[in-house]
Amino acid sequence: MEKSLKSIASNYGLYLGVLLALITVLTYAINIELLTNMWLGIFILLIIIVMGIISVAKTKQAQDGFASFKQSFTSYFITVLIGLLISTFVSFLLFNVVDTEAAEVLKEKTIEQTVQMMEGFNAPSEAIDEAVKKMETQNQYSLGNIAKGLAGYLVFFSIIGLIVAAAMKKSNPDAE
């Protein structure tokens, strides 16, 4: 059964990775500024969560409707991990190899949106200036920053995965 779980989770991870990479590349091709859009970000978060849930459901289905907490979480986590790795790799290639100028465009757009948001929250101008200076000195698509971002996403989605696994687990009474 474990091979089935890993196979299902890996397949859904590949589907997720291809979907996320496709969204990134299409958004880049259509209008790069969409990559800083909050609603697109929320849509992507929902896609990741839904694909993780589908992976758990398919794992349960393959095991006659039963999956332990560990199996549920493992299925969810493998799916999300593979999907995020593929998406991160594509983003790294896109903004560090294919079009390095696009990374600068995104940085400028992100700075503009951050300033607008901070002004909306009535942040002091010193805090806004400090945030802008910090953002200008960083390369958000450097290997280190991408790795930090990936780690943060994995922690965030793992917490959601724990909740999903708790909600979807179903023990097999014959196995006890």
LUMBAVO-415509 format. One record per residue (C-alpha): x, y, z; residue in three letters. Coordinates in pm, whole numbers, plus 32768, in hexadecimal, padded with zeros to 4 digits. Each point is the difference from the previous one (the first is absolute). Example, Ala and Ser with C-alpha at 12.3 -4.5 7.8 and 13.67 -1.06 7.14 Angstrom:
BEGIN
84CE7E3E830Cala;808981587FBEser;
END
This chain:
BEGIN
800080008000met;812180F08046glu;80717FF07E95lys;7EA1805B7F96ser;7FFD812A80ECleu;815080817F84lys;7FA27FC27E97ser;7EB780BC8020ile;809D812080C2ala;812280197F0Aser;7F1680097ED6asn;7F2B81128099tyr;813E80BA8061gly;806C7FF67E94leu;7EA9807B7F8Ftyr;801281188101leu;8162805F7F9Bgly;7FA8800D7E90val;7EC880CE804Bleu;80C080F880D9leu;8119801A7F01ala;7F0180367EEDleu;7F56811480C7ile;815280A8803Cthr;806E7FEB7E94val;7EAF806D7F73leu;7FE8812180F5thr;816280647FA3tyr;7FA77FF47E8Fala;7EB280B6801File;804C810C8103asn;81217FDB80F2ile;7F6080F080F8glu;7EF27EFB8043leu;81087F3E80C3leu;7FE281078112thr;7E827FF28003asn;7F727F9A8152met;7ED57F4B7F65trp;80E07F2B7F24leu;80C97FA88136gly;7EC57F9780BBile;7F8F7F357ED1phe;81507F4C7FFAile;7FEE7FB78176leu;7EA77F687FCFleu;807A7F2B7EDBile;811A7F7580D7ile;7F167FAD8120ile;7EF87F647F1Bval;81037F277F4Emet;80807F8A8153gly;7E9E7FA8806Cile;7FBE7F487EB8ile;81407F3B8035ser;7F8E7F95815Bval;7EA67FA47F7Dala;80957F2E7EE8lys;80E87F5680F7thr;7ED77FA980DClys;7F417F857ED2gln;81217F1D7F9Bala;80007F6D815Fgln;7E8E7FA7800Aasp;7F9E814880A7gly;80FB7FEC811Cphe;813580CE8047ala;80B1803F8147ser;8065815B806Fphe;81667FB57F96lys;7F987F827EA9gln;7F1C812C7FCAser;810A80FA8064phe;810D7F4E7F37thr;7F2980057EC8ser;7FB28172802Ctyr;8169805E804Fphe;809C7F407EDDile;7F0B80A07F0Dthr;80438160807Eval;81797FCA8017leu;80237F847E9Bile;7F1981107F7Bgly;80BA811780B3leu;81557F787F9Aleu;7F9F7FFE7E91ile;7F64815B8016ser;812C808C80BAthr;80F27F6C7F04phe;7F3F80977EDDval;7FF4815580ACser;81757FEF8047phe;804E7FAF7E96leu;7F1081057F7Bleu;8082812180D2phe;81707FA3801Casn;804D7F697EACval;7EF580547EFEval;7FA68168805Basp;80BD80A2811Dthr;7F6681537FAFglu;7EA87F748053ala;80727FCC8166ala;805181738017glu;7EAA805D7F74val;7F5A7F248105leu;80D680968113lys;7F9581607F9Eglu;7E917F9D7FF0lys;801B7F528153thr;80A181368098ile;7EE780DB7F73glu;7EF67F1B8091gln;80B17FEE8151thr;8014817D8014val;7E8D801F7FA8gln;7FA27EFC8106met;80D780A2810Emet;7F7281577FAFglu;7EA57F678018gly;80567F8C8160phe;8083815E8051asn;81617F81803Dala;8101810B8053pro;80CD80767ED5ser;81417F8B80ACglu;7F7B7E9D800Eala;7F9880107E93ile;815780837F99asp;80AC7EF080CAglu;7F287EF07F62ala;804580877EA2val;8179800C803Dlys;7FFD7E9A8080lys;7F377F857ED5met;80DF80B87F07glu;81387F538084thr;7F6D7EA27FEFgln;7FEC7F197ED5asn;7EBC7F468040gln;805F7EFE7EF8tyr;81587FAC808Aser;80347E938059leu;8005804F8175gly;7EC080CC7FFAasn;7F4F7EFE7F2Aile;806A7EED80F2ala;7F8280CE8128lys;7EB8803F7F4Egly;7FD97E8E7FB0leu;80437FA3816Bala;7EFF80FD8078gly;7EFB7F7D7F0Dtyr;80457E9A806Fleu;7FCA805E816Dval;7EBE80B97FABphe;7F767EE77F29phe;806F7EF980FDser;7F2780A58107ile;7EDC7FF77F0File;805F7E997FABgly;7FEA7F9E8170leu;7E9F808B800Eile;7FA07F517EBAval;80967EB6807Aala;7F448018814Aala;7EBB80467F4Bala;80277EF17EF6met;80997EE080C5lys;7F307EC98023lys;80857ED080B0ser;7FBA7EA67F7Fasn;7F4A7F448116pro;807B7EB27F78asp;816C806B8026ala;7FE180468175glu;
END
